[in-house]
Amino acid sequence: MNETMIFRNSKFHYLIEEDEIFNDDARHVIPCNANRLSKEFNNTNLEFDISWLKFIQDKEIKIKAYINSVFEKPQEHEGYIINQIISFLPFNSNLMVGNSSPIRDLDKFTSNSASDINIFSNRGASGIDGLISTSIGMSINNQNNNFLIIGDISFFHDVSSLINQNNINSNLIVFILNNRGGHIFDSLEGITKEKEYKDYWLTPVDLDIKSLASSFRCKYSKVNFSSIKNIKSIIQDSSKYDGIKLVEIKIDSKKNNAINQIMDEKIKTILS
């Protein structure tokens, strides 16, 4: 929700805050527990015009059908890769999703799954700190079907936590979407033309993930968008061994951005 949208709807912007401490510039504050308010609201017999809901549901169906049609063929696109990974996950898997692009691509390019996947993320922290560490902690209580989808910068930022596998009994597959840098900033208008863009925004790390896997005694595999189906066998084989396995998936950021632009324009057309 951007500032313009909040401003336009400021008359209807209500903040539910039990302790009345955090305002968030809301004109109206309801001093109440959110769960209690929800229960009271559900017990109230109100009549609503739900035509807007049907409108949104119709648009959602059309957008989902469009995304599925694009993803029928392999695409060098992060949304496609995340979509495919999730389709291969076993029932009741635990999936940690990294911040920055992965969590946004999951939200945008995947739909509800019938596999009852448990999704975890560090949205409270909202940065890239400790994502591998958190996923290792997630895997401790469930020794099978634990997964992490993470970008390369987030991976390198917390790579030292892989040493924990020597002390902790963990079974975890880490999917690393390696587009050589923090390309989430590509979406900011004009920033790629900045002189310091690569050094201060993109910040690519010139390290070999396969070598790092060897250093930390992790198993390693490498796939690309055209061989993404191999992930299914990698997941199936994961039950045969303990420890952490790194799966590197290299992505051409220019091709990814080009596909993003085409899909965004089509989705805008559907929504208009």
N, C-alpha and C positions, 0 to 999 in steps of 0.2 A: 504494500500500500504506500504510494508516494505522497509527498507533501501536498501536491495539487489536489489529489483525490480527497485527502483529509480536510483541506480547506473548503472544497466544494460541499462537503457533507458535514461541516462543522456543527450545524444545527442539530444533527442527528448522531453526533459522536458522543457515546457514553462510555465512561470508564468504570469498570466494576473493581473496586478496591476496598478490601475489608478493613485495612488499617489506615486508609486515607493518607498515605504517605507519598505515594508516587502519582503524579498528576498526568504527565504526558500531554499537557496542553489541552486536555479535554474540558469543554465548557460545562459538561454535566458529569457528576461523579455519583455513582450509586454505592453507598457504604455498606456493602453486604458480601458475604461469602459466596463465591461463584457457584459452588455446588448447590447451596441452598436456593439461590436465585433461580437456577435451572430447574430444580424440582418444583418450586412454586409456579414457575412459568408453565411447566408441563401439566400441572394440575388445573390450570385455568382454561376454561372453555372459550377459545377465541376463534373467530372466523377470519380467514385470510384469503386474499386473491392470490392463487398460486400459479397464475399464468406465467409470471417471471421465472418460476422454478422450471416449468415445462420448457420454456425458451432456452434456459441454460442447459438443461438435460439434452435437448435436441442438438445444441451446438457441440456439447461434449461428445455425443455419439458420432457426429460428423468429423470432428477433429481426431478422435480415436481411429476411425476408419481411414482417414487420410494418413496418419502416422503409420498404421499397419501396412498400408499400401506401399509407402516409401521403404519400409523395413523388410519387405518381401525379398529384396535383393541385398546382399552384403554392402554396407556403407562404411566408409572411413569416417565415422562419426561417433562421438562419445555417447550420445543418446542411444544410438543403435547398439553399441557394445554393452552398455548397462542394461538395456532392454533384454538383450540376449542372455547375459549372465543370470539375470533374475529368472528367466524362463527355464534355466537349467538347475536351479537350486532345489534340493530335496524338500519334502514337506517338513514344516516346522523348523526350518533353518534359522540361524541367528545371523543377521547381516548388519554390519557396521558400515555406515556410509560417510565418507570423508566430506569435509566442508569445501567451500569454494565451488567449483563447477560440478563435482559428482552429485551433491545433494540437490542441486538445482536441475540437473539433467534427469535425475531419477524422477523428480516431481513433474517435470514437463513431458518426458517421453515414455513413461511407463504408466500402466493402469493397474487397477486392483488385481491381485493374484489370488487364485483359489488354493495356494499352497501354504497358507497360514504362516508366512514368513515374518519373523520378529525383527523389526527395523530399529536400529540404534543409531544415535548421532549425538555429537557434542554441540548442539545448537546453543546451549546456554553460554558456553565459552565463545562460540562463533568464530574461532580462529583455527589455525592448523596445528596447534600444540597438542601433543600427546595422543594422536589418533591411533597409532599402532599400539601404544600402551593400553589405551582404553579397550581396544579389540581383544588384546591378550587377556585382560581382566574379564571381558565378556565370555571368553572361551573356557575359563577355569571351571565353571559349574556345569558346562555341557561339553563333553569331550568329542562330540561329533557335529559336523555340519555348521562350522563357524567360518564366517567370511568377512572380508573387509574390501571395500572398493575405495581407492584412494588415488589422488594425483601424485605426480612425481615430486613436486616441491614439498608437499605434505609428507611424503614418504621419506625424503632425505632429511627433513626437519626433525623427524623422530626416529631415525634409523637406528640409533644406539640402543633403543629399547628392545631390539631383536636379541640382545644378549640374554634377556630374561628367559628365553626358551631353554637355556642350559640349567636353569634353576626351577622352572615351573613346568608342570606337565600340561601342555597345551596342544590343541589340534586346530590349526588356523590356516586358511588360504587367503593370501593378500593379493588382490588384483590391482596392479599398478598401471594406471592410465598415463603413459609417458608421452606427453606432447612437448617436452623440453621447455618447461617454463610455466609461469602463472598466466596462462592465456585467458583467464576470466576477464582480465583487463582489456582484452581486444574489443569487448562490447562497448567500451567507453568511447564516445565519438572523438576522433582526432588524436587520441593518445598514442596510437601506434606510429604517428609521424613525429613524435617528440624525440629529440636527439638522445636523451637518456633513457628511452623506453626499455631497451634491452637490459641495461645495467641496473636500473632502479625499479622497474615494474615487472619485466619478464623474469629476470634473475635465473636463467637456466643454470643447472648444476651439471658439470661435466664429469660425472662418475658412472662407472659401469655397474649396473645392478646385478648382473650375473656374478661379478667378482665380489660384491658385497654379500651376496647370498652364500658364497663359499666361505667368506671370512666369518660369518655368523653361523655357519653350519646349517643353513636353510636349504631345502630343496628348491630348484629353480626350473621354470619353464618359460617359453616365449611363444606367443601367438600374435597374429595380426588380424585385422578385421575380416579378411577373406578366409581365414582358418579358425574363426571364432567357435565353430562347432566342436573343435577339439577340447574346449573348456568342459564339455559334458563328461568326457572320459577322465579329465583331470580331477573333476569333482568326485566321480565314482571311485577313482583310485585312492582318494585322500583317506579313506577309512582304513587303508592297508598300512599306514604309518602314522606315528605321532610326530609332533613338532610343527614347525611353520614352513609353509611352502609359498614362494614368491612367484607370481605369474605376471610377467611383463607384457604389456600390450602397447606397442608403439603406434602413435597417431600423428598424421600430418595435420598440423593446426590450420593451415591454409585451406585444405580440403574440408576439414571439419567446419570452419567458419563459413565457407561457401555454401555448404549444405544447410547450415543453420539459417543463413540469410534467405534461402529459397523457401525453407519450411516456415519461417516466421512470416513471410509475405503471404503465403498460402493460408496460414492460420488466421492472419488479419482479415483476409478476404472472407473466410468462413464466418468470422465473428461480426463482420460488418452487416 
